[in-house]
Structures are given as structure tokens and as C-alpha cells.
Amino acid sequence: MGHGVWLRRGLVSRRVLAAAVAGAAALALAAVLPAAGARRPAWPKAWAEQLVQRSFAAVTAVCLPLGPAIREHGENAFREFVCSLVTADGTLYTIRLRPLTHTTWRTISLKRDRPARTQGGAPPKAHRAHDR
């Protein structure tokens, strides 16, 4: 009889533990993932350019929206962008991003191109026909 009671307690303990772990996982997912039916964030083009430029300390940034426009607060907003930016050292970045919050995004792809090197660091010389 004592052996059967121990087995039942062991099974109950495992079930309680499994239920607790499943509950904790569900709460963690609910905190991280947006609720079903919740709207995904969308940004205006100018806001995307400003955030990317600040984040990369870029000299210039230009973003093109992908997908349909959504009207928010009287202006067009978008849920995905492809941006091209140039840093102070001349490095060109192309980034595809999807807004997550008002100030954060998920990077879908990132490509980096180094600047073309010139001879001796001097700019290339103009064509003689244009110097006259």
C-alpha cells in the first residue's frame, strides 16, 4: 500500500511541475508577443530615416517604404522599409527593417559595402577636357 501511495504522489508532483512550467512559459510568451489582433507598429518614412541615421551615426540616410501605406495621425505610415545610409568613413549600409515599437526594429537583412579607395587618399582627378 505504501508503494502505491508514493507512486501517486510522484505522478501528482510531476503533473503539478509540468503545469507550473507550462503556465510560466505561457506568461512569458504573452509578455513578449503582441496579443492576437493587436496592430503591428508602423512608422512614417521620415521617422524611419531619423532613427536609422541616429542609430548608425550616419552622415545621411534614405529609406523607401515597402508595402501598403497606413494612415496614422494624418500621415502615411509603413510596416517595412529598406534604407541606405552612409557613415562618416564612407561605408555604405543597406538595411531592411520592420518596426517593433515606436523606436525599435527587427533587422531583416543588413549589407555593408566599404568605400572605393582612391590613390593616396586624394580625390580622383578630373578629365582634361573639363579643365579648360
N, C-alpha and C positions, 0 to 999 in steps of 0.2 A: 504494500500500500504506500509506503514512504517513497519508493522509487517512482511510482506513477505521479505523485504529487510534485516531485522535483522536476519531472519532465514537463508537466503542465505549466509550472512556474517558468521554466526555461523558455517554453514556447510563447507564453504571455509576455515575458520580458523582451524577447526578440521582436514580437509584433509591436509592442509599445515603442521600442527603439526605432524600428523601421518607420512607424507612423510619425515619430518625432523628427526623424531625418527628412522624410518627405515633406512634412509641414514647413521645416526650416528652409528647404530648397524652394518650395513654392513661394514663401515670403520673400526670399532673396530675389527670385525672378520677377516677382511683382514689383519690387522696388526698382529694379533696373530697366525692365522692359515697359514701354508705354502700354496703357490699357487698350484693349481691343476697341477700335472705333476712334481712338484718340488721333487728332490731327498731327501729321508729321510737320516739323517746323519748315518754314520757307523763308528765304531772305530776298530782299531787293538786290539787284545787281551791284549797286554802289556799296552796299554793306558788305557783300562778299569780297569785293576788291579791297575795301578798307581793312577787313580782318586779315586777309591773306598778306597784304602789304606789311601790316604791323607784325604779324607772326614770323615772317621771314626776314624782317628788316630790309625789305626790298626798296630799290630806287623807284620802280614803277611796277604796277600790276594791272592786268586787264582780264576780266572774267566774261565768259559767254555763258548764258543760261542754257540748260538742256531741258527739254520737256515743256509742257504747257505752263502758261502763266496762271497765277492765282492772285486774285485781288485781295490785298490785306491793307487795311488802314489807308485806302485810297491810292495805292500804288501796286504795280505788278511785283510779285514775289515768285521765287522758283525753288524747287526742291533738289536741284542738282546743277553743278557748274563745272566748267573746265576753265582753269585760269593759267595764264602765262605771266611770269614775273622775272625781273632781272635784279640781281643783287648788286651791291657796290663794286664787287670784284669782277662783274660782268657775267657771272654764271646765270644761265637761263634755266628756269624751272617751269615745268608744265605739270599741273596738279589737277586731278579730277576729284571733286569732293561732294559730299552730301551733308547738309546741315543736320546736327543732332539737337542742339539747343540754340539759344539766341547768340552764343559766342563760340560754340564748339562745333566741330565737324568730324565726319569719318572720311578718311582718305581712301579713295577707291584705287587711284594709281598716282604715282609720282615719278617723273622723269627729270633727270638733271643733265644738262649739256654744259660743258666747260666752254669758256670763250675762245675764239680763234686767236692764236698767237701771232703777233706781228714781229718783224725783225727788230731786235734791240729795244723793244718796248715803244718804239716811235710809231705814230700812225702811218699807214701806207701813203706813199707819195701820189700826188695827183697825176693824171695823164698829161703829157706835154702839150697836147693840142688845146687843153683847157687853161693852161697857164698864161696864155697870151693876152 
